[in-house]
Amino acid sequence: MVTFTPDACAPEMLDLTPTATLRPALPGADEDALVAMSVALYAEDPGARNIHEADVRRTLAHLAAHPDRGLALVVTDGDEPVGYMILIAFWSNELGGLVAIVDE
């Protein structure tokens, strides 16, 4: 019988404690980081149309003014923003209620 011990195979991988946190974006405080990450996404993987900083800021302003329409989330590692998610809510006739999709 062989017993697997992670420290013997990969000692640098011992600390598996999650450090990332997912939280609602803070209006103003997280805006620049969200804009930068979103624009970088579309530069790397273009969508149906070109996305500019003004487009992202308009989306964030709309979500802040209409929280029933969706939510922007920030992934942080400590205090550093390392990712984001934009959830959009809508009514689905097919599913019989409110649905949220990950737009980004």
C-alpha positions, 0 to 999 in steps of 0.5 A, spaced: 500 500 500 502 506 498 500 512 502 500 519 498 503 525 502 502 532 499 508 534 503 513 529 500 511 530 493 510 538 492 512 541 499 511 548 496 503 547 495 502 545 502 498 551 504 491 550 500 488 556 504 483 560 500 485 567 499 480 570 494 474 573 496 468 575 492 464 581 494 460 586 491 463 592 488 464 598 492 461 604 487 467 609 486 472 605 490 472 599 485 470 602 479 477 604 476 479 596 477 473 594 474 474 598 468 481 596 467 479 589 467 473 589 463 477 593 457 483 588 458 478 582 457 475 585 450 482 587 448 484 579 449 477 576 447 473 581 442 466 581 443 460 583 438 462 590 438 468 594 441 468 596 448 471 602 451 472 605 458 465 609 457 461 603 456 463 599 462 462 606 466 455 606 464 454 599 465 457 600 472 453 606 473 446 603 471 447 597 476 448 602 481 442 606 480 438 599 478 440 594 483 434 590 481 437 589 474 444 586 476 450 586 480 458 587 479 462 583 484 470 584 485 474 578 486 480 580 491 486 577 494 487 580 500 486 588 498 488 587 491 482 586 485 484 580 481 478 579 478 470 581 477 464 578 475 458 582 472 451 579 473 445 581 470 438 579 472 432 578 468 425 575 468 425 568 464 418 566 462 421 559 460 424 558 467 418 562 471 422 567 474 428 571 475 434 569 473 441 571 473 447 570 468 454 571 468 455 577 463 462 577 464 
